[in-house]
Amino acid sequence: MQQERQSWGIAVWVALAWMAAALVSKAFAHAVTESLPVWLASAVTFCALALVPRWNWLPVLLGAAVAMAAWGAWAHKLGLVASLAFAAIELVSMALGAWVATLGRRPDDTPGTQTPARAGMLIAGALAASLVGALLAIALWHWQRPASDPWAEGLAWFCSTGLGILLVAPLAFSFAGFRVRRSGGMPMSQFVAGALAFAVFAIIALLVFGGRAELRFGALASTLAYLPMPFLLLSALLWGPRGGSFAMLGGSLLMIGLTANGGGPFAIREDFPGEAVVEVQGFIAVWAVVMLLASALAEGRRAALASARDWQLRFERTLQAVGAVTVEYDAVTGRAVWSDGAARVLGPSVAGVGGLDEWLDGVDPSERAMVKAAWESVAEGHVPASEHDYAVRLPDGRSLRVRERLAGVQGADGRVETVAGLMRAIEPEAGLG
C-alpha cells in the first residue's frame, strides 16, 4: 500500500514538473512551428527516468503521459486520439533516450555522478530521444496539420527537445542527492569571480543578440555570436556542476529568447521562417556539449583528488598510530621525501634531512657502511628489498634506534627509480651522545 502511494506521488510530481517546464518554455519565446524554440518539458521526463531505478519507470511515464496529453489538447488543440498519440511520442522517445543514457550504470552508482563516459552516454541518449521523437512528430503533424511543413516541424522538434535535455539534464543530475550543508561550498572569491564572468557574458549577449544588431555592428554583426560564450563557459566552470548548470541554462535561454524575438546575428538573414532559431539552437547545443564534457572532466579530476587525499589521510593516520614513517629516495640522486607524519614520529628536525648523504651522516659510524651497502643493493636492483635496524642521531641531537625496510620501485624500463623506505623507532639509544 505504501509503495502504491509512493508510485502515485512520483506520477503527480512528474506531471506537475512537466507542466511547469512546458509553461516556462511557452512563455519564454514564440515560434513559427508547433514546437517551441527550446522545449524543457521532455527533459523533465528524460531526467526522471535517468535518475530513478528502472522498476520505478512506470509512474514516471504515467505522469508524463497525462501531462503530455493535456498539453496536446490545450496548447495544440488536438483531439483525444491525437493527444494520446502526442503523449505516446513522449513515452517512446524519452524511454529510449533514458535507456541509452543509463547503459553501463550499476545499481550502486552514486546518482548524478558524472564522468566523461557517462557524459558521452547522456549526449547519445539526448540524440536518440530527440531523433526518434522528431521522426514520430513528422508523422503526427503530417496527419494533424496537412498544410504545415512536416520536415520543418520535425527539425524544430529535434533541435528544441535535444537542446532542452542538454540544458536541463546537467542541472538535474548535479542536484541528485543534494543536501543542504551549513559549512563547505565554494569560497566567496570563486563565487564572485563566476558572478563577474556571468555578468560580462550577459552584457555582451544583450548587445550582440539584441534587436538591430546589424545596425549596431554593421558587417561585423554576423561574426559576433561567439563573443559572449567564453565568459559563459568560464562562469560555469568557476561555479562548478550545480552553479555552472544554472549559468548554462539561464544564458542559453537568454540567447534563444532574443533570437526568437528577431535579434542577434542569426536573425540577420533567414532563408526560411524560423531558420535563426534552428541556427542558435545548434550553436548553443555545441557549447552545451562542450560544457558537459568539460564539467565531467573537471568533476572526475576533483573526485580523483578527493579520493587521493582521503587515502593519504588514512595512510598517514595508520602510520602515526603504529609510530612509523615513510621516506622515498631518488635512486640516482638520493634525494629524500618524507611522509607528512615524519615530524611527529622523528621530530621536526627530520625535515632538514633532504637526502641520503645527510641521513647517513647521522647513522652510527659502526653501522654506516652496512646501511649504505643495503641501500645501494636495493637502488641498483641487486635485491628487491632489505630490512635492518641501526642507531641514528637526528639533527636535533636525539639518538634513536630504528628499524627500516627498503624496497625498490621500478620504472617503465624495469630499472629501479625510487627506493621506498618504511621506518619505525624501536627505542632510544641511551649510549649515544
Buried (B, 14 or more C-beta within 10 A) or exposed (E): EEEEEEBEEBBBBBBEBBBBBBBBBBEBBEBBBBBBBBBBBBBBBBBBBBBBEEEBBEBBBBBBBBBBBBBBBEBBEBEEEBBBBBBBBBBBBBBBBBBBBBEEBEEEEEBBBBBBEBBBBBBBBBBBBBBBBBBBBBEBBBEBBEEBBBEBBBBBBBBBBBBBBBBBBBBBBBBEEEEEEEEEEBEEEBBEBBBBBBEBBBEBBBBBBBEEBBEEBEEEBBEBBEBBBBBBBBBBBBBBBBBBBBBBBBBBBBBBBBBBBEBBBBBEEBEEEBBBBBBBBEBBBEBBBEBBBBBBBBBBEEBEEEEEEEEEEEBBEEBBEEBBBBBBBBBEEBEBEBBBBBBBBBBEBBEEBEBBEEBBEBBBEEBBEEBBEBBBBBBEEEEEEBEEBBBBBBBEEBBBBBBBBBBBEEEEEEEBBBBBBBBBBEEEBEEBE
